[in-house]
Amino acid sequence: MNAKVETRKFGAENGTFGQGVRFERIRRITGYLVGTLDRFNDAKRAEEACRVKHGLGRNA
Amino acid sequence: MPCILVRYGVKGSHQKCGAQRDAVLRGVGSVSSVSVPSNEYCDFISGFLMFSNIVKRDGRVVRYDADKIIEAVRKAMCAEGHGTQEDAERVSRRVEAELLKEYPDADPTVEQIQDVVEKALMHEGFEDVAKSYILYRASRTRTREMKTHLMRVFDELTLADAIDSDMKRDNANVDGDTAMGMMLKYGSEGAKDYNEKYLLTPQQAKAHREGDIHIHDFDFYALTTTCCQIDLIKLFNGGFSTGHGYLREPNDIRSYCALACIAVQSNQNDQHGGQSIVNFDYGLAPGVVKTYRKCVVSNLLKALELLAPGVRISKDDVKAAVDEISSRVGCGPQLAGSEAYDSAELEWLGTLTDSDTALRVHNFAVSHSREETDSATYQAMEALIHNLNTMHSRAGAQTPFSSVNYGMDTSPEGRMVVRNMLLATERGLGQGEIPIFPIQIFRVKSGVNYNEGDPNFDLFQLACRVSSKRLFPNFSFIDAPFNLQYYKPGHPETEIAYMGCRTRVMGNVHDRTREIAPGRGNLSFTSINLPRLAIEAKGDEDRFFDGLQYLMEMVAQQLDDRFEIQARKRVRNFPFLMGQGVWIDSESLGWNDEIREVIKHGTLSVGFIGLAETLKALYGRHHAESEEAQAKGLEIVGRMRKFLDDRSKEKGMNYTLLATPAEGLSGRFIKMDKERYGIIPGITDKEFYTNSFHVPVNFRISAFDKIRIEAPYHALTNAGHISYVELDGDTAHNPKAFEAIIRAMHDAGVGYGSVNHPVDRDPVCGYTGVIGDVCPRCGRREGEAIDPERFEELRRIYPNMPCLIK
């Protein structure tokens, strides 16, 4: 998987589709988007996992 | 000779020798033997020798010891099963004689002695032993090299998958598993080793190696500069050469887009960072004008043929007439309509047919040409996005790092470019995937697109809608005072541009009359490990600031040293960037000229990481936890900025302060600091230091408070900055909520920002949105198969689902 998102077609194996195909999780880390967390280094993966969502209230 | 040796080299003792032979050939360990060096013998020999010392591989000079030669020769003979102790001694005497002849005045090196041993063995009739000795030498050399750092690094690169090797995932946009990605990594690691040993001062090398500072793109230290803000209008004017071929000035929006991609790709090979197009809308608008004009010609022809069948006219005739009218009235056919042109065209049509038919022909041409131009522009944008996500650069290891800035052009053509770019982004790639490139940056400016009634307000709202689905565009804010100070209405070159990663180049101490975006970029940057300074200061503020001052000076000097290397490069080293006049003023230089003067328009930047941990270490709280800490944070970052402003003034060069993107750095510093200081709560108790001045990612805070706290740092970090807000999927898809965040950024004085929200996709059924453990559309878990019948059912409901091969 490169920076670009994969566009391969999925073949049928034993009459099933998608065996072994993982979900894509697009995330932004330094300004760039990355198509999969697999390519993040360990620190970035850890940072991504720690992120909390920000609410829209005026106070935290 | 008074030298007692265990003799292996007799016939019939091959088996005993087997293990030793293997050991020798594998080059591991020394063969133990009983060998008593004889001082008498050495003294006796050295009496005849001019040299009494030899030079070891690491440069040390040690006393010559003849027994070592005898020993080595004897081992080789033993391994081969050919030769006696006496033979070994005879060969070594020959070696000494040869050495005396060949190196009468200097101490021989180990390598030279070994060369002579090889020859001597052959002369004495031990060709087979010589061969084995050569193999032994080669394996020893290999073992030695394997022990060096660089070779160990190559070993990891070669044997480990990217999934297991953090080094191979250093940059998320380089595929470290491919052949070309690996080649790039070998080159990169080799260059780093060389640069550290030969180009840095010992002080700089130590600081970089031990993590006081981090010199970014260190592999490219001696090669090139970081990035460039590309002006499409200047580049396309008269055509350009990629370095591999010449391209004519484009004549159609589709070829404008194709050439824009080629320009980005060509430039990517001349620099180590990214390329940002500063005037995506202004730059492509002329392509829309040309396409519209072509459409008008072909539609006039079609309309005449059908509505005025008696008129016999060719396409060339129509084109000639349109050209003639355009040059006579001073403007061609316009998307927005032009009274001068339109009436002159009607007049000409009136000479061919009656006035009623003339009007119908004109109206047909206008409406169809608008529609066709719009559709051609959409296709061109779609193709550009596809190209930038699939084209290769840097020997195939990367997609070019491309960014485009737009949103301010209010011409109908420029607006058509931006609207279609946004619509193509919204639609996504072939199977609905999110385009990763180019990074799109929508420039926000009141009076142009920020408020209801502004000419491009519709585009701003569309940008919010698309970003809420596709993560792009990001938003830059011309109204932020530090950006507004450069802005002159009617001069697009004064509109702030950002590199996708956040780099910003605008002010220009080197030439105050050229405070513009196009043709300029960052030269290099180095970041400081702020948290370590704070930990070392142990709560003593003065000590912290002293340390900071020391590192700022060291880094500024290192940037100067690197500049000196860069400045000595010549135009020919950058066939596209400099050879095609992409970089400011480079068109005035000859092929062999030094680039020193023109790159002074670029920036030398000092960056930082982990302000939050720094404040924790110094004051116990970070900037989102207390107002006092925020004041201190601004003081620290403000001092860094002042240091660089002062130096800029003093040297007449652009030293700027960067909120470092920290791609590879986020884990590097903290890993070392953990080893040094152990786990310190709130500081080293995780895998990463917080990015630049950001509020820690795990801190609970409202979006608006986060923006309020981070905004003042944008004003200080003139080399670039970005603020993120993290929204959950539902909030992000609420257009009002999304727009409220962007407006808050604008009003708070943020320079560049974007909203992150989770975008997951199941490649099997094509669902895009938030996916937990189970895909909401097809119901499969990660990696699970889906039943083909179920798939076909879904396909009837969602016709745009991906294709399957049966």
HADDOCK unambig.tbl for C-alpha pairs under 7 A between the chains (distance, minus, plus):
assign (segid A and resid 2 and name CA) (segid B and resid 173 and name CA) 6.76 0.50 0.50
assign (segid A and resid 2 and name CA) (segid B and resid 175 and name CA) 6.02 0.50 0.50
assign (segid A and resid 3 and name CA) (segid B and resid 173 and name CA) 5.15 0.50 0.50
assign (segid A and resid 3 and name CA) (segid B and resid 399 and name CA) 6.97 0.50 0.50
assign (segid A and resid 3 and name CA) (segid B and resid 436 and name CA) 6.58 0.50 0.50
assign (segid A and resid 4 and name CA) (segid B and resid 389 and name CA) 5.15 0.50 0.50
assign (segid A and resid 4 and name CA) (segid B and resid 390 and name CA) 6.51 0.50 0.50
assign (segid A and resid 4 and name CA) (segid B and resid 435 and name CA) 7.00 0.50 0.50
assign (segid A and resid 4 and name CA) (segid B and resid 436 and name CA) 5.82 0.50 0.50
assign (segid A and resid 5 and name CA) (segid B and resid 433 and name CA) 6.43 0.50 0.50
assign (segid A and resid 9 and name CA) (segid B and resid 803 and name CA) 6.22 0.50 0.50
assign (segid A and resid 9 and name CA) (segid B and resid 804 and name CA) 5.81 0.50 0.50
assign (segid A and resid 9 and name CA) (segid B and resid 805 and name CA) 6.66 0.50 0.50
assign (segid A and resid 10 and name CA) (segid B and resid 804 and name CA) 5.35 0.50 0.50
assign (segid A and resid 10 and name CA) (segid B and resid 805 and name CA) 6.19 0.50 0.50
assign (segid A and resid 11 and name CA) (segid B and resid 804 and name CA) 5.95 0.50 0.50
assign (segid A and resid 11 and name CA) (segid B and resid 805 and name CA) 4.81 0.50 0.50
assign (segid A and resid 11 and name CA) (segid B and resid 806 and name CA) 6.23 0.50 0.50
assign (segid A and resid 12 and name CA) (segid B and resid 805 and name CA) 6.55 0.50 0.50
assign (segid A and resid 12 and name CA) (segid B and resid 806 and name CA) 5.71 0.50 0.50
assign (segid A and resid 15 and name CA) (segid B and resid 788 and name CA) 6.77 0.50 0.50
assign (segid A and resid 16 and name CA) (segid B and resid 785 and name CA) 5.57 0.50 0.50
assign (segid A and resid 16 and name CA) (segid B and resid 786 and name CA) 5.68 0.50 0.50
assign (segid A and resid 16 and name CA) (segid B and resid 787 and name CA) 5.31 0.50 0.50
assign (segid A and resid 16 and name CA) (segid B and resid 788 and name CA) 5.93 0.50 0.50
assign (segid A and resid 17 and name CA) (segid B and resid 785 and name CA) 5.04 0.50 0.50
assign (segid A and resid 17 and name CA) (segid B and resid 786 and name CA) 5.07 0.50 0.50
assign (segid A and resid 17 and name CA) (segid B and resid 787 and name CA) 6.49 0.50 0.50
assign (segid A and resid 17 and name CA) (segid B and resid 788 and name CA) 6.42 0.50 0.50
assign (segid A and resid 18 and name CA) (segid B and resid 764 and name CA) 5.80 0.50 0.50
assign (segid A and resid 18 and name CA) (segid B and resid 783 and name CA) 6.83 0.50 0.50
assign (segid A and resid 18 and name CA) (segid B and resid 784 and name CA) 6.47 0.50 0.50
assign (segid A and resid 18 and name CA) (segid B and resid 785 and name CA) 4.61 0.50 0.50
assign (segid A and resid 18 and name CA) (segid B and resid 786 and name CA) 6.18 0.50 0.50
assign (segid A and resid 19 and name CA) (segid B and resid 783 and name CA) 5.49 0.50 0.50
assign (segid A and resid 19 and name CA) (segid B and resid 784 and name CA) 5.15 0.50 0.50
assign (segid A and resid 19 and name CA) (segid B and resid 785 and name CA) 4.20 0.50 0.50
assign (segid A and resid 20 and name CA) (segid B and resid 783 and name CA) 3.91 0.50 0.50
assign (segid A and resid 20 and name CA) (segid B and resid 784 and name CA) 6.15 0.50 0.50
assign (segid A and resid 21 and name CA) (segid B and resid 782 and name CA) 6.88 0.50 0.50
assign (segid A and resid 21 and name CA) (segid B and resid 783 and name CA) 4.65 0.50 0.50
assign (segid A and resid 22 and name CA) (segid B and resid 782 and name CA) 5.15 0.50 0.50
assign (segid A and resid 22 and name CA) (segid B and resid 783 and name CA) 5.05 0.50 0.50
assign (segid A and resid 23 and name CA) (segid B and resid 760 and name CA) 6.84 0.50 0.50
assign (segid A and resid 23 and name CA) (segid B and resid 761 and name CA) 5.78 0.50 0.50
assign (segid A and resid 23 and name CA) (segid B and resid 762 and name CA) 4.86 0.50 0.50
assign (segid A and resid 23 and name CA) (segid B and resid 763 and name CA) 6.57 0.50 0.50
assign (segid A and resid 23 and name CA) (segid B and resid 782 and name CA) 6.01 0.50 0.50
assign (segid A and resid 24 and name CA) (segid B and resid 760 and name CA) 5.49 0.50 0.50
assign (segid A and resid 24 and name CA) (segid B and resid 761 and name CA) 5.03 0.50 0.50
assign (segid A and resid 24 and name CA) (segid B and resid 762 and name CA) 6.29 0.50 0.50
assign (segid A and resid 25 and name CA) (segid B and resid 759 and name CA) 6.20 0.50 0.50
assign (segid A and resid 25 and name CA) (segid B and resid 760 and name CA) 4.43 0.50 0.50
assign (segid A and resid 25 and name CA) (segid B and resid 761 and name CA) 6.50 0.50 0.50
assign (segid A and resid 26 and name CA) (segid B and resid 759 and name CA) 5.49 0.50 0.50
assign (segid A and resid 26 and name CA) (segid B and resid 760 and name CA) 5.96 0.50 0.50
assign (segid A and resid 27 and name CA) (segid B and resid 758 and name CA) 6.97 0.50 0.50
assign (segid A and resid 28 and name CA) (segid B and resid 756 and name CA) 6.86 0.50 0.50
assign (segid A and resid 30 and name CA) (segid B and resid 501 and name CA) 5.79 0.50 0.50
assign (segid A and resid 30 and name CA) (segid B and resid 661 and name CA) 5.24 0.50 0.50
assign (segid A and resid 30 and name CA) (segid B and resid 663 and name CA) 6.33 0.50 0.50
assign (segid A and resid 31 and name CA) (segid B and resid 500 and name CA) 5.70 0.50 0.50
assign (segid A and resid 31 and name CA) (segid B and resid 501 and name CA) 4.49 0.50 0.50
assign (segid A and resid 31 and name CA) (segid B and resid 502 and name CA) 6.60 0.50 0.50
assign (segid A and resid 32 and name CA) (segid B and resid 439 and name CA) 6.97 0.50 0.50
assign (segid A and resid 32 and name CA) (segid B and resid 500 and name CA) 6.62 0.50 0.50
assign (segid A and resid 32 and name CA) (segid B and resid 501 and name CA) 6.20 0.50 0.50
assign (segid A and resid 33 and name CA) (segid B and resid 436 and name CA) 5.54 0.50 0.50
assign (segid A and resid 34 and name CA) (segid B and resid 172 and name CA) 6.90 0.50 0.50
assign (segid A and resid 34 and name CA) (segid B and resid 436 and name CA) 6.72 0.50 0.50
assign (segid A and resid 38 and name CA) (segid B and resid 163 and name CA) 6.92 0.50 0.50
assign (segid A and resid 39 and name CA) (segid B and resid 169 and name CA) 5.65 0.50 0.50
assign (segid A and resid 39 and name CA) (segid B and resid 172 and name CA) 4.99 0.50 0.50
assign (segid A and resid 40 and name CA) (segid B and resid 169 and name CA) 6.08 0.50 0.50
assign (segid A and resid 40 and name CA) (segid B and resid 172 and name CA) 5.32 0.50 0.50
assign (segid A and resid 41 and name CA) (segid B and resid 166 and name CA) 5.56 0.50 0.50
assign (segid A and resid 41 and name CA) (segid B and resid 169 and name CA) 5.03 0.50 0.50
assign (segid A and resid 41 and name CA) (segid B and resid 170 and name CA) 5.84 0.50 0.50
assign (segid A and resid 42 and name CA) (segid B and resid 166 and name CA) 6.46 0.50 0.50
assign (segid A and resid 43 and name CA) (segid B and resid 666 and name CA) 6.03 0.50 0.50
assign (segid A and resid 43 and name CA) (segid B and resid 667 and name CA) 4.69 0.50 0.50
assign (segid A and resid 43 and name CA) (segid B and resid 687 and name CA) 5.32 0.50 0.50
assign (segid A and resid 43 and name CA) (segid B and resid 688 and name CA) 5.26 0.50 0.50
assign (segid A and resid 44 and name CA) (segid B and resid 666 and name CA) 6.82 0.50 0.50
assign (segid A and resid 46 and name CA) (segid B and resid 687 and name CA) 6.22 0.50 0.50
assign (segid A and resid 47 and name CA) (segid B and resid 688 and name CA) 6.54 0.50 0.50
assign (segid A and resid 50 and name CA) (segid B and resid 697 and name CA) 6.36 0.50 0.50
assign (segid A and resid 50 and name CA) (segid B and resid 698 and name CA) 5.35 0.50 0.50
assign (segid A and resid 51 and name CA) (segid B and resid 697 and name CA) 4.66 0.50 0.50
assign (segid A and resid 51 and name CA) (segid B and resid 698 and name CA) 4.99 0.50 0.50
assign (segid A and resid 52 and name CA) (segid B and resid 697 and name CA) 6.26 0.50 0.50
assign (segid A and resid 52 and name CA) (segid B and resid 698 and name CA) 5.23 0.50 0.50
assign (segid A and resid 52 and name CA) (segid B and resid 700 and name CA) 6.73 0.50 0.50
assign (segid A and resid 53 and name CA) (segid B and resid 726 and name CA) 4.89 0.50 0.50
assign (segid A and resid 53 and name CA) (segid B and resid 727 and name CA) 5.27 0.50 0.50
assign (segid A and resid 53 and name CA) (segid B and resid 728 and name CA) 6.12 0.50 0.50
assign (segid A and resid 54 and name CA) (segid B and resid 701 and name CA) 5.99 0.50 0.50
assign (segid A and resid 54 and name CA) (segid B and resid 702 and name CA) 4.98 0.50 0.50
assign (segid A and resid 54 and name CA) (segid B and resid 703 and name CA) 4.94 0.50 0.50
assign (segid A and resid 54 and name CA) (segid B and resid 725 and name CA) 6.54 0.50 0.50
assign (segid A and resid 54 and name CA) (segid B and resid 726 and name CA) 5.43 0.50 0.50
assign (segid A and resid 54 and name CA) (segid B and resid 727 and name CA) 5.75 0.50 0.50
assign (segid A and resid 55 and name CA) (segid B and resid 702 and name CA) 4.78 0.50 0.50
assign (segid A and resid 55 and name CA) (segid B and resid 703 and name CA) 5.74 0.50 0.50
assign (segid A and resid 56 and name CA) (segid B and resid 702 and name CA) 5.72 0.50 0.50
assign (segid A and resid 56 and name CA) (segid B and resid 703 and name CA) 5.67 0.50 0.50
assign (segid A and resid 56 and name CA) (segid B and resid 704 and name CA) 6.84 0.50 0.50
assign (segid A and resid 57 and name CA) (segid B and resid 702 and name CA) 5.94 0.50 0.50
assign (segid A and resid 58 and name CA) (segid B and resid 702 and name CA) 6.47 0.50 0.50
assign (segid A and resid 58 and name CA) (segid B and resid 704 and name CA) 6.34 0.50 0.50
assign (segid A and resid 59 and name CA) (segid B and resid 702 and name CA) 5.91 0.50 0.50
assign (segid A and resid 60 and name CA) (segid B and resid 700 and name CA) 6.53 0.50 0.50
assign (segid A and resid 60 and name CA) (segid B and resid 701 and name CA) 4.36 0.50 0.50
assign (segid A and resid 60 and name CA) (segid B and resid 702 and name CA) 4.48 0.50 0.50
